[in-house]
Amino acid sequence: MSLDFYEDSFALIALHCILEDFTLAYTINKHLKCNFKRRRKNLVFSDTISLPVFEWKDTINDRYWTLIANTSHSEESYTNTGLFSDEPSYKKQYLVPEHKNVDYFMKLEQEDLDSEGSILKSILAIPKIITAYTINADTLKSKNNLIF
């Protein structure tokens, strides 16, 4: 079966903050009364892209929440020349390249997407988050990267 037939309805919230992933998950848990836990295995796209995933199954509201970083740093295999030739070189890669300025994505899978506005308002009330906004996932070229 092809992925073209797979229709997944989800809301996507972009988060801008300077927190580490585990600190952000803890802060969201504390302020929104969520229960994000880290998956045992990272989300792996290739040999160079591996991202930690935090997830929460909200059984009361029948939602599945996922928190994932947008960037991954991978070590380059070629050798540098010059002053810092002994130091490794790192390359930044993105989960959603169309939104390189986004630090994290929160994906909400649910039947009824009407509560998205109230969730966004609650996220914006968290002091450590600089800004947050919704993104229409249907317009993304890399939407398949968000199906995991």
Secondary structure, 3 states (H helix, E strand, C coil): CCHHHCCCCEEEEEEEECCCHHHHHHHHHHHHCCCCEECCCCEECCCCCEECEEEEEECCCCEEEEEEECEEEEECCCCCCCCCCCCCCEEEEECCHHHCCCCEEEEEECCCHHHHHHHHHHHHCCCCEEEEEEECHHHCCCHHHHCC
